[in-house]
Amino acid sequence: MKDRGPGFSMVFDDVARDFGLVGAAVFGCVWRHEHMSHGYCHASIDTMATLLGVNESTIRRQLLRLRAAKMIERTEDATPVEPPHYVTTYVPEIKRKA
């Protein structure tokens, strides 16, 4: 098994209900990277696939589903040296204030 390094991605129950475990894992990966130092997810498709143990095509498909549902948005397109940037637009139940 390839070493994925330290860390974890959240799987939010409400996202899993609507998008299944894989969709929720991809959302959680975007959310995790967004809440790191840059304020947006700049992880490549390859990085997300490696972290989650799925194929790159699975990541692409889930990103498209999440974007179509307005759960995430792409804020910057990919360049030859930089992957696209994503931010979450949906606030998971755990982060909502009553």
BAVEXFI-47252 format. One line per 3 residues: their letters; for each residue x, y, z of C-alpha. Coordinates in Angstrom, 1 decimal. Each point is the difference from the previous one (the first is absolute). Layout:
<sites>
a) X,Y,Z  ... .
</sites>
This chain:
<sites>
mkd) 0.0,0.0,0.0  1.3,3.5,-0.9  0.8,2.2,3.0 .
rgp) -2.7,2.7,0.1  1.6,2.0,2.8  -1.7,1.4,3.1 .
gfs) -3.4,1.6,0.1  -3.6,-0.8,-0.6  -3.0,1.2,-2.0 .
mvf) -3.4,0.5,1.6  -3.0,-2.0,-1.2  -3.0,2.1,0.8 .
ddv) -3.2,-2.0,0.7  -2.2,2.4,-1.9  2.2,0.0,-3.1 .
ard) 0.3,-3.8,0.1  -3.8,-0.3,0.1  -0.3,2.0,-3.2 .
fgl) 3.2,-1.0,-1.9  1.0,-3.4,1.5  3.2,-0.8,1.8 .
vga) 2.3,0.7,-3.0  -1.6,3.4,-0.8  0.2,0.9,3.7 .
avf) 3.6,-1.1,0.2  0.9,2.3,-3.0  -2.0,2.9,1.5 .
gcv) 1.9,-0.6,3.3  3.3,-0.1,-1.8  -0.8,3.4,-1.6 .
wrh) -1.2,1.4,3.3  3.2,-1.3,1.8  2.3,1.7,-2.5 .
ehm) -2.0,3.2,-0.1  0.4,0.3,3.8  3.8,-0.3,-0.2 .
shg) 2.3,2.9,-0.7  -1.3,1.3,-3.3  -3.7,0.4,0.7 .
ych) -0.9,-2.1,-3.1  0.7,-3.6,-1.2  2.9,-0.1,-2.3 .
asi) 0.5,-3.8,0.2  0.4,-1.6,-3.4  -2.3,-2.7,-1.3 .
dtm) 2.9,-2.5,0.5  0.5,1.1,3.6  -3.6,-0.3,0.9 .
atl) -0.2,-3.4,-1.7  3.1,-1.2,1.9  -1.3,1.3,3.3 .
lgv) -3.4,-1.6,-0.4  1.2,-3.2,-1.6  -2.2,0.4,-3.2 .
nes) 0.7,0.5,-3.7  0.4,3.5,-1.4  -3.1,-0.5,-2.1 .
tir) -2.0,-0.5,3.2  1.3,3.3,1.3  -0.8,1.8,-3.2 .
rql) -3.6,-1.5,-0.1  -0.6,0.9,3.6  1.3,3.6,-0.4 .
lrl) -2.4,0.4,-2.9  -2.9,-1.2,2.1  0.9,2.2,2.9 .
raa) 0.4,3.0,-2.3  -3.3,-0.7,-1.7  -1.7,0.0,3.4 .
kmi) 1.7,3.2,1.0  1.8,-1.7,2.9  3.4,1.2,-1.3 .
ert) 1.1,2.4,-2.6  3.2,0.3,-2.0  1.5,3.4,0.6 .
eda) 3.0,-0.3,-2.3  0.5,-2.3,-3.0  3.1,-2.2,-0.3 .
tpv) 3.1,1.3,-1.6  3.0,-2.0,-1.3  1.7,0.3,3.5 .
epp) -3.0,0.3,2.4  -3.1,-2.2,0.5  -3.5,1.7,0.1 .
hyv) -1.0,1.6,3.3  -3.2,-1.0,1.7  -2.0,1.4,3.0 .
tty) -3.0,-1.4,1.7  -3.2,2.0,-0.2  -2.1,-2.3,2.1 .
vpe) 0.3,0.2,3.8  -0.2,-3.5,1.5  -2.4,-0.6,2.9 .
ikr) 2.8,-0.3,2.5  1.1,3.6,-0.8  -3.5,1.6,0.1 .
ka) -1.1,2.1,2.9  -3.5,-0.5,1.3 .
</sites>
